[in-house]
C-alpha cells in the first residue's frame, strides 16, 4: 500500500494532521508500536511505517484476556498496509496482582506488559516505544496511564491532540480498514473490581458475548458477578431480551450462572468504573 500517494488525496485539514504525525515519527531513529488492533494504534502503525519503513515494528500482545478477533484484525491490517508485525505471547493470569483485580488492575497490566516490550526493544535496538492513548481518553478512568508515564512510553496521539473522531476520519479517508471498529477493551473489564479474574470466568464471558452477538445484539457486555451474570445491551435492542428470553436463560444457565439479569441502564462504556466515581 502506497501511503504517501494515498495521503495526497486527503482533504487539506486531514492532510495537515497526517503530516503532523509523520513529522513526529520522522524525528525518531526507530519505533516499536504497541498495536492492539484498534483504530488508535492502527493509525500509529500506518504513520510510523510511512515515515520509517523497516525501522518500525508493530507488536501485539496475545493473552487470555484479549479476544482472538483482535489478533486476527491486527494481522490483517499489518498484511494490507505492509509493515512488520509480531504477536507476543503474554499470560496476564500468571500475575497474582492482576488476578486479584484491584481498581488499579490496568496499571498492573500495562506496567508488566510494557516492561516486557521495553526489554524486547532494547534487545533489538529500537529507540522508542509508542502506544495509542488519544486526546479523548483523558476523560475516562485509566490507571494504565500511570504506567505509561512511569516507563517513558510515548503517546503521540495524545501529545498531538488527536481526537477519536479525527483518528477514524483519517483512517477512513485513506481507505484503511478498521476505521469504524468499535472499542474492544480486554475481557478483564467484565469483572467487578475485587472479583478475581479467572480462566473459567473468562471462558464464560467470551462464550456469552459470542452467543449474544449471534442472536443479533450489536453492543454487548457480559458482566461477571460470581454466580450472577449481568447483561448490557443497547436500549434499542431491549425487546430482544423478550424475543430470545428462553434461549438466553438456557444458554447462560448452561454456562454455570445461577442468576441471569439485564442491566436496565443498557450498554455503556466503563460501567464497572461507576463505583469509583
ABEGO torsion letter per residue (X at the ends): XBAAAAAAABBAAAAAAAAAAAAAAAABABBBBBBAGBAAAAAAAAAAAAAAEAABBBBBBBBAABBAAAAAAAAAAAAAAGBBBBBBBBBAAABAAAAAGBAAAAAAAAAAAAAAAAAAAAAAGBABBBBABBAAAAABBBAAAAAAAAAGBBBAAAAAGBBAAAAAAAAAAAGBBGAABBBBBBAAAABBBGBBBBAAAAAAAAAAAAAAAAAGBABBBBBBBEABBBBBBBAAAAAAAAAAAAAAAAAAAAAGBABBBBBAAEBBBGAAAAAAX
